[in-house]
Amino acid sequence: MVGSANATFYSIDATTGRPLWTNDTDGPISSSASFAFAPLGEGGENESVVFIATENGTVHGYRTRTGIPLWTQTGAGPITAPLLVADATVFAPSEDGRIYAYQAAPPGTLTWTFPAVDVEPLAPFVTAPLYVDGNVIAVTQSGTVVSVDGETGEEVCRRDLNTDVTAAPTYSESLVYVGTPGKLSILRAANCALSNEHLYGQFLPMYASPIVDGRHVYLTDGSSLLKFDTLTSLFDWRFAARATIRSSPALAGDLLYFGTDNGTFYAVDSGTGEEVWSFQTGGEIRSSPAIADGAIYLGSRDGTIYALGGTSE
């Protein structure tokens, strides 16, 4: 499922590439869809639901199978980051500096906002939040990390990194990894305490979230992808693409898959950093690929969704 700048949300058959259903929304959609189960069936049975938000700040919920609208809620500022769905709640990070929490079940009642409506908002939220042990962990564009109780909306902790953040945080084994220009910050999820910091690269903007694989972290630095060893604080390799990388790679098996601003999609060996194959599209690739059933799905700003058949491409 994918949204588009023409304000249309599509459900596409993964085998044929044909639309199963479409829905028109109130504005451009620049973030990924989020899925959950909600008690919609007779007798309260759970049914798959998909949620999407628009740049106008509207949150939409649809039945995944049919596309029948469930609920729509307005009132938030622009939403360009993916929604977070957990514990029957839809969390919407907005560019107005607040996080909105809606009930996943119809009618999508607003349960809280953070900060509260009578409190000064934070800087814009432009990246996807995390859900860790019942808390929503999000980072503002100005580098403030906040942890909020998912049930009450009360602040648990915060940490100011004092730098621009344009990539979503990543969680692994009680730690939160935040990539910023030239620096990787590692915080403890429980109390926002700084665990470690590593300087690297050329201090170029980082748009892709860190990918954590044990002791190794895959980072971007402008048009480069790097493999960093957190135990030695050394880089194993650097792969130089031919244009800026704006979305996180997908790690599947021994390969990293990602796209760039010049429309090139790469498969890179995670052990050696060598290119295995590449595929050229007609537009910028600014979203991460999805991998399922041996196929790789990617969207390009040439208006096309591509399904690639694996490492033979």
Secondary structure, 3 states (H helix, E strand, C coil): CEECCCCEEEEECCCCCCEEEEEECCCCCCCCCEEEEEECCCCCCEEEEEEEECCCCCEEEEECCCCCEEEEECCCCCCCCCCEEECCEEEEECCCCCEEEEECCCCCCEEEEECCCCCCCCCCCCCCCEEECCEEEEECCCCEEEEEECCCCCEEEEEECCCCCCCCCEEECCEEEEEECCEEEEEECCCCCEEEEEECCCCCCCCCCCEEECCEEEEEECCEEEEEECCCCEEEEEEECCCCCCCCCEEECCEEEEECCCCEEEEEECCCCCEEEEEECCCCCCCCCEEECCEEEEECCCCCEEEECCCCC
